[in-house]
């Protein structure tokens, strides 16, 4: 069966925008023509790809499966075009990054701020998921690289590079102020309500193993999807929980949180830059990749020093 690349290009835009009207506008075509081609593609594949809804277009299971492949192919073609035809390709183009919430706030945001100041023409796409979801997307060919938090098990084809190490602290709202004046053992506070990242996250697995190793039977009273949701819940006295020190520090300084100096060795964690060693990068992605590595190489810190913010190249030039 011959492949009509124009059909897949139009399907890509329809799926991307979730609207035949918007896809037609982006393609400088018209709605009847886009609709006709989508019907031809569905007929050619002998399956339904799109479902019309009140708010636009949604994809069927087959449509989502197809888009996962088309999106990767389209991005590779765009990268090849930028590399071959682009004018000063390393200073333009798009970088597609997968990131976890903690990695985003502790490392990536600051790096992006300085990078965009130096390369304003490079566009950035960020996909925020759990570590496992982010690595799964990268393995399937989605995204240029990922910035994620440990622990995780990466397939052999993925290359992992340490960007920075950080520690987590046990914090609570002011209602639990008495705990901040103690140095409790873990077993002494297992009866308190706990807030933490839920099942399916690397953090959940990390602390599940941590409590088992310390012979403490503990279940979360409140499970959340992202670290951003933990801090408001803890601050409002819904429970205690482990959070990255860099995220908790502003609230600790303002007195909105208290730190509980629990007597145990907490797990060490790090933020890793993960890339597919068998896949090339676009010039723009390679520029950002090297930029992140320069931050690590120039602003590295000792592993036992808590890090809230990496040293940027801009600050290094000024020093």
C-alpha positions as CSV (number, residue, x, y, z in Angstrom):
1,X,0.0,0.0,0.0
2,X,1.4,3.4,-1.1
3,X,1.8,6.0,1.6
4,X,0.3,9.4,0.9
5,X,2.3,11.6,3.1
6,X,0.0,14.5,2.6
7,X,-2.8,12.6,4.3
8,X,-0.7,12.1,7.3
9,X,0.4,15.7,7.4
10,X,-3.2,16.8,7.5
11,X,-4.1,14.2,10.1
12,X,-1.2,15.5,12.2
13,X,-2.6,19.0,12.2
14,X,-6.2,17.8,12.9
15,X,-5.0,15.8,15.9
16,X,-2.7,18.5,17.1
17,X,-5.3,21.2,17.1
18,X,-8.3,19.0,17.9
19,X,-10.3,20.9,15.3
20,X,-10.8,20.5,11.5
21,X,-11.4,24.3,11.2
22,X,-8.1,25.2,13.0
23,X,-6.2,22.5,11.1
24,X,-7.5,23.9,7.8
25,X,-6.4,27.4,8.8
26,X,-2.9,26.3,9.7
27,X,-2.6,24.4,6.5
28,X,-4.1,27.3,4.4
29,X,-6.7,24.9,3.2
30,X,-10.5,24.7,3.7
31,X,-12.6,22.7,6.0
32,X,-14.4,20.5,3.3
33,X,-11.0,19.5,1.9
34,X,-9.6,18.5,5.3
35,X,-12.7,16.5,6.1
36,X,-12.6,14.8,2.7
37,X,-8.9,13.7,3.2
38,X,-9.6,12.5,6.7
39,X,-12.4,10.3,5.4
40,X,-10.0,9.0,2.7
41,X,-7.3,8.2,5.3
42,X,-9.9,6.3,7.5
43,X,-11.0,4.4,4.4
44,X,-7.4,3.6,3.5
45,X,-6.7,2.3,7.0
46,X,-10.1,0.7,7.4
47,X,-10.7,2.2,10.8
48,X,-12.1,5.3,12.5
49,X,-9.6,7.8,13.6
50,X,-11.7,10.8,14.6
51,X,-14.8,11.5,16.7
52,X,-16.7,14.7,16.3
53,X,-17.7,16.3,19.6
54,X,-19.3,19.6,20.7
55,X,-15.9,21.1,21.6
56,X,-14.1,19.8,18.5
57,X,-12.4,16.6,17.4
58,X,-11.2,13.7,19.7
59,X,-9.1,10.7,18.6
60,X,-10.2,7.1,18.8
61,X,-7.8,4.6,20.3
62,X,-6.6,3.9,16.7
63,X,-6.3,7.6,16.2
64,X,-4.2,8.1,19.3
65,X,-1.9,5.2,18.3
66,X,-1.4,6.6,14.8
67,X,-0.8,10.1,16.1
68,X,2.0,8.8,18.5
69,X,3.9,7.6,15.4
70,X,3.0,10.5,13.1
71,X,4.0,13.1,15.8
72,X,7.4,11.5,16.1
73,X,7.9,11.3,12.3
74,X,6.8,14.9,11.8
75,X,9.1,16.1,14.5
76,X,12.1,14.2,12.9
77,X,11.3,15.7,9.5
78,X,11.0,19.2,10.9
79,X,14.4,18.7,12.7
80,X,16.0,17.4,9.5
81,X,14.7,20.4,7.6
82,X,16.0,22.8,10.2
83,X,19.4,21.1,10.1
84,X,19.7,21.1,6.3
85,X,17.9,24.3,5.3
86,X,17.6,26.3,8.5
87,X,19.5,29.6,8.7
88,X,21.6,29.5,11.8
89,X,19.7,26.3,12.9
90,X,21.4,26.1,16.3
91,X,19.8,29.5,17.2
92,X,16.3,28.6,16.2
93,X,13.9,25.6,16.1
94,X,12.1,23.8,18.8
95,X,13.2,21.7,21.8
96,X,10.8,19.1,23.2
97,X,11.5,18.3,26.9
98,X,9.9,15.9,29.3
99,X,10.2,16.9,32.9
100,X,8.9,15.9,36.4
101,X,7.5,18.5,38.7
102,X,10.5,18.5,41.1
103,X,13.1,18.6,38.3
104,X,11.2,21.5,36.7
105,X,11.2,23.6,39.8
106,X,14.6,22.7,41.3
107,X,16.6,22.8,38.1
108,X,14.9,23.4,34.7
109,X,13.1,26.7,35.3
110,X,16.3,28.5,36.2
111,X,18.1,26.9,33.3
112,X,15.4,27.9,30.9
113,X,15.3,31.5,32.1
114,X,19.0,32.0,31.2
115,X,18.8,29.9,28.1
116,X,15.9,31.9,26.6
117,X,17.7,35.1,27.3
118,X,20.6,33.8,25.2
119,X,18.6,32.0,22.6
120,X,15.3,33.8,22.3
121,X,14.4,32.3,18.9
122,X,14.5,28.7,20.1
123,X,11.0,27.5,21.1
124,X,10.5,25.2,24.1
125,X,7.9,22.5,24.6
126,X,7.6,21.0,28.1
127,X,5.6,17.9,28.9
128,X,5.1,17.5,32.6
129,X,4.5,13.8,33.7
130,X,5.8,11.4,36.3
131,X,9.3,9.9,35.9
132,X,8.0,6.6,34.6
133,X,5.6,8.3,32.1
134,X,8.3,10.7,30.9
135,X,10.9,8.0,30.3
136,X,8.2,5.9,28.6
137,X,7.5,8.7,26.2
138,X,11.2,9.2,25.5
139,X,11.8,5.5,24.9
140,X,8.9,5.6,22.4
141,X,10.6,8.4,20.5
142,X,8.7,11.3,22.0
143,X,10.7,14.3,23.0
144,X,14.4,15.3,22.6
145,X,15.4,14.4,26.2
146,X,14.0,14.3,29.7
147,X,14.9,15.9,33.0
148,X,13.7,13.6,35.8
149,X,14.2,12.7,39.4
150,X,15.6,9.5,40.8
151,X,15.0,6.7,41.5
152,X,14.2,5.0,38.2
153,X,15.4,2.2,36.1
154,X,16.3,3.3,32.6
155,X,16.4,1.0,29.5
156,X,19.9,0.4,28.2
157,X,19.5,2.6,25.2
158,X,19.0,5.7,27.4
159,X,21.9,7.7,28.7
160,X,21.6,9.3,32.1
161,X,23.7,12.2,33.3
162,X,23.6,13.7,36.8
163,X,22.6,17.4,36.8
164,X,22.4,18.0,40.6
165,X,21.8,16.3,43.9
166,X,19.3,17.4,46.4
167,X,17.9,16.3,49.7
168,X,14.4,16.1,51.1
169,X,13.2,17.3,54.5
170,X,10.2,16.3,56.6
171,X,7.9,19.3,57.0
172,X,4.5,20.1,58.5
173,X,2.1,23.0,59.0
174,X,2.3,25.2,62.1
175,X,-0.3,23.0,63.9
176,X,2.5,20.4,64.2
177,X,5.0,22.9,65.7
178,X,5.7,20.7,68.7
179,X,7.2,18.1,66.4
180,X,9.7,20.7,65.2
181,X,11.1,21.0,68.8
182,X,11.6,17.3,69.0
183,X,14.0,14.9,67.3
184,X,11.5,12.0,66.8
185,X,12.3,8.6,65.4
186,X,10.3,7.5,62.4
187,X,8.3,5.1,64.4
188,X,7.2,7.9,66.8
189,X,5.4,9.8,64.1
190,X,3.9,7.0,62.0
191,X,0.5,7.7,63.7
192,X,0.3,11.2,62.3
193,X,-1.5,11.9,59.0
194,X,0.9,11.8,56.0
195,X,0.7,13.6,52.6
196,X,2.8,12.3,49.7
197,X,3.0,11.6,46.0
198,X,0.7,8.8,45.0
199,X,1.1,5.4,43.3
200,X,2.8,5.4,40.0
201,X,5.4,8.0,40.9
202,X,9.1,7.3,41.6
203,X,8.7,9.2,44.9
204,X,6.0,6.8,46.1
205,X,8.1,3.8,45.4
206,X,11.1,5.4,47.0
207,X,9.4,6.1,50.3
208,X,7.5,2.8,50.3
209,X,10.9,1.0,50.3
210,X,12.3,3.6,52.8
211,X,9.6,2.8,55.4
212,X,9.9,-0.9,54.9
213,X,13.7,-0.7,55.5
214,X,13.0,1.2,58.7
215,X,10.4,-1.4,59.9
216,X,7.6,1.1,59.8
217,X,4.2,0.3,58.5
218,X,2.8,3.5,57.0
219,X,0.1,4.4,54.5
220,X,-0.5,7.8,53.0
221,X,-3.6,9.6,54.2
222,X,-3.6,11.9,51.2
223,X,-2.1,11.0,47.8
224,X,-1.4,13.8,45.3
225,X,-0.3,13.7,41.7
226,X,2.4,16.5,41.8
227,X,4.8,18.0,44.4
228,X,3.1,21.4,43.8
229,X,0.0,20.0,45.4
230,X,1.8,18.7,48.5
231,X,2.9,22.0,49.9
232,X,-0.5,23.7,50.1
233,X,-2.0,20.6,51.8
234,X,0.9,20.3,54.3
235,X,0.8,24.1,55.0
236,X,-2.9,23.8,55.8
237,X,-2.3,21.1,58.3
238,X,-3.6,18.1,56.4
239,X,-0.6,16.1,57.3
240,X,3.2,15.9,57.3
241,X,5.4,14.9,54.4
242,X,8.8,14.7,52.7
243,X,9.5,17.4,50.2
244,X,12.5,18.7,48.4
245,X,14.3,21.2,50.6
246,X,14.6,23.7,47.8
247,X,10.8,23.8,47.4
248,X,10.1,24.0,51.1
249,X,12.7,26.6,52.0
250,X,10.7,29.7,51.1
251,X,7.8,28.6,53.3
252,X,10.1,27.5,56.1
253,X,11.7,31.0,56.1
254,X,8.3,32.6,56.2
255,X,7.2,30.4,59.1
256,X,4.4,28.9,57.1
257,X,5.9,25.4,57.5
258,X,8.0,23.8,60.2
259,X,10.8,21.3,59.7
260,X,10.7,18.0,61.7
261,X,14.3,16.8,62.4
262,X,13.5,13.2,62.2
263,X,16.3,10.8,63.4
264,X,17.0,8.7,60.3
265,X,19.0,8.7,57.2
266,X,16.9,10.0,54.4
267,X,17.3,8.7,50.8
268,X,19.6,10.6,48.5
269,X,18.1,11.9,45.3
270,X,19.2,13.6,42.2
271,X,18.0,15.1,39.0
272,X,19.1,13.4,35.8
273,X,19.3,14.5,32.2
274,X,18.2,11.5,30.1
275,X,18.6,11.1,26.4
276,X,18.3,8.4,23.8
277,X,21.9,7.4,22.9
278,X,20.8,5.9,19.6
279,X,18.8,8.9,18.3
280,X,20.2,12.1,16.9
281,X,19.0,15.5,18.1
282,X,18.0,18.6,16.2
283,X,20.5,21.5,16.2
284,X,18.2,23.4,18.6
285,X,17.9,20.4,21.0
286,X,21.7,19.8,20.8
287,X,22.3,23.5,21.7
288,X,20.1,23.2,24.8
289,X,21.5,19.8,25.7
290,X,25.0,21.2,25.7
291,X,23.8,24.3,27.7
292,X,22.5,22.0,30.5
293,X,25.7,20.1,30.5
294,X,27.7,23.3,30.8
295,X,25.7,24.3,33.9
296,X,26.5,21.0,35.4
297,X,30.2,21.1,34.6
298,X,30.7,24.7,35.6
299,X,28.3,24.8,38.6
300,X,28.7,21.4,40.1
301,X,28.4,21.1,43.9
302,X,29.2,18.5,46.5
303,X,26.7,15.8,46.9
304,X,26.1,16.4,50.5
305,X,25.2,20.1,50.0
306,X,21.5,20.9,49.7
307,X,20.8,22.6,46.3
308,X,17.9,24.8,45.6
309,X,19.3,26.5,42.5
310,X,22.0,25.5,40.0
311,X,24.7,28.0,39.0
312,X,23.9,29.5,35.6
313,X,26.4,30.3,32.9
314,X,25.3,33.9,33.0
315,X,26.3,34.2,36.7
316,X,29.5,32.3,36.0
317,X,30.5,34.9,33.4
318,X,29.8,37.7,35.8
319,X,31.9,36.1,38.6
